[in-house]
Amino acid sequence: MAGVRGGYDAYVRAMEREGTWGDHVTLQAAADRLAVPIYLVTSYADPCPIHVAPRSASTARALWLSFFAEVHYNSVVEAKPP
């Protein structure tokens, strides 16, 4: 799996542990499963917002999250994409 260090099985075992933080791979999985785009408003200078596109979108809705670098994700609002 692209973007996963140490192989998929090791990644899944690590993600199963309580307290493990999500990452771009988990955001992509959520976008794909929910069939909605995810937009991240971040504390990074650019690009903003970061767009995580689902394989196929089945709705006009989008999920907006904030991300403060190396700290935490928060939900912002559910809205139609720009």
C-alpha positions in Angstrom: 0.0 0.0 0.0 1.5 3.3 -1.0 2.2 5.7 1.8 2.4 3.1 4.5 5.7 2.5 6.1 6.6 -1.1 7.1 3.8 -2.7 5.1 0.1 -2.9 5.4 -0.2 -5.5 8.1 2.1 -3.6 10.4 0.2 -0.4 9.7 -3.1 -2.0 10.6 -1.7 -3.5 13.8 -0.4 0.0 14.8 -3.7 1.7 14.0 -5.6 -0.8 16.1 -3.9 0.3 19.2 -5.9 2.8 21.4 -4.4 6.3 21.3 -2.9 5.9 17.8 -3.5 9.1 15.8 -5.1 9.1 12.4 -3.1 10.2 9.3 -3.6 10.9 5.7 -4.2 7.2 5.0 -7.1 7.1 7.5 -8.5 10.3 6.0 -8.4 8.8 2.5 -10.1 5.7 3.9 -12.8 7.8 5.5 -13.4 9.8 2.3 -13.7 6.6 0.3 -16.0 4.8 2.8 -18.3 7.8 3.3 -18.1 8.8 -0.4 -17.5 12.5 0.5 -14.6 14.8 0.0 -12.7 16.0 3.1 -11.2 19.4 3.3 -8.5 20.3 5.9 -8.0 23.8 7.0 -4.5 23.6 8.5 -1.9 25.7 10.4 0.5 25.0 7.5 1.2 27.9 5.2 0.0 26.1 2.0 -1.8 24.5 0.4 -5.0 25.4 2.2 -7.4 23.9 2.3 -6.0 20.4 1.6 -8.5 18.3 -0.4 -8.9 14.6 0.2 -10.9 13.3 -2.7 -13.0 10.1 -2.4 -12.7 7.5 -5.2 -16.3 8.3 -6.0 -18.6 10.9 -4.4 -22.2 10.0 -3.9 -23.4 13.3 -2.4 -23.0 17.0 -2.6 -21.9 17.1 1.0 -18.3 17.5 2.2 -16.6 17.1 5.6 -14.4 20.0 6.8 -11.8 19.4 9.4 -9.2 21.7 11.1 -5.7 20.4 11.7 -3.2 22.1 13.9 0.2 20.8 12.9 1.2 17.7 14.8 -1.5 18.4 17.4 -5.1 17.4 16.6 -7.9 17.2 14.0 -11.2 18.8 14.8 -14.5 18.8 12.9 -15.5 22.2 11.6 -18.7 22.0 9.6 -20.5 19.8 7.2 -21.3 21.7 4.0 -21.4 21.6 0.3 -17.9 21.7 -1.3 -16.7 24.9 -2.9 
